[in-house]
Amino acid sequence: MTAKPSHPLRRRLRPALAALALALAGLAAAGAPALAVDNGTLGIRPSNESDFFHLDLAPGAATDATAIVSNHTGAPVTLLTYPVDGQNTAQGTFAFAGQDDPAKGIGSWVHLDAGQVTVPANTDLPVHFRLTVPQGTPPGDYAGGLIIQAPPVQGKTTTVHDTAVRIDTVQRQGVRIYLKVDGTPVKSQSHGTLAWTQHGSDLDFTLPVTNTGNTILHPTADLDLTGWPENGAQAKFDTPEAVLPGATVDLHATLHNAPPAQTGTAEAKIASEAGTQDAAASVLYAPWLALGIALLALAAAAYAAFRLARFVRRARAALAQAAAAQSTGTWPAAPPAQGRTAQDGTAPTGRR
């Protein structure tokens, strides 16, 4: 039995699609929040701290540190190792930048002896690195991480619209590096416009908060809704893990079971190490379509009532006039008949 040859276009697209899938998987890993540093198979941690690196240096200074890379499997594994900057997601969680993202801070200040390590089975391997703060670096808090990345895991090939598609998985983990560069700390923040949207019986509020200082902030925010018919409703905004200097996060709050119509004001109070700030927004909504239909129906009913009332008035006036004529014996005079002209052109004479 002869196997059916694959379509030429499919053969050309397969490597490209596989590469695309691999790239997408890598991007997904790059934007993923930085959570656990040990998944039971591979792990990375500081050698002298319980969770993350916490360093304090002056501009121009350097320090050596060691990370412990763990291989809990029964086979040796070769891992890529590289430093990256830290960043915030829009929701306020900590995340590592991608391997190919431009590094401006810790990602460019950490130096490793090698770009990959081979960890024997069931072994903890020390990985040494040096962090050097450039001269002239502004004071403040900086965040980044040291990444270990496993070889891609080939996924199952499937066919989608006559095209072979395979998604490969890239697994990477990292240990955070928090660095405080000596100098004067500046704690400040700003906020954007308090916005709201209605989703069914819920009111969703969004408030952008920006860290305009040079220290890490931990903002919280509360919401109050005043007006009519709802007055005094309260909600709490989601609390971000932390807001890095220069980062902007969106705080979210939801008022459940809101009334079908509301007019009033929403006020948000933001508190952090930088102090407190207030934001406000007008809230006005109603079931406009239903109100529009009701107003049209009311206008049609009012117009019909007006026409009916006018008809009744005219009918009553006519009946009153007829009744008055009957009681006096006089009736409205008929219009005069048109006179006839004689054939000789003289006017007709009345009968004597």
Secondary structure, 3 states (H helix, E strand, C coil): CCCCCCCHHHHHHHHHHHHHHHHHHHHHHHHCECCCCECCCEEEEECCCCCCEEEEECCCCEEEEEEEEEECCCCCEEEEEEEEEEEECCCCCEEECCCCCCCCCHHHHEEECCCEEEECCCEEEEEEEEEECCCCCCCEEEEEEEEEECCCECCCEEEECCEEEECCECCEEEEEEEEEECCCCCCCEEECCCEEEEECCEEEEEEEEEECCCCCECCEEEEEEEEECCCCEEEECCCCCCECCCCEEEEEEEECCCCCCEEEEEEEEEEECCEEEEEEEEEEECCHHHHHHHHHHHHHHHHHHHHHHHHHHHHHHHHHHHHHHHHHCCCCCCCCCCCCCCCCCCCCCCCC
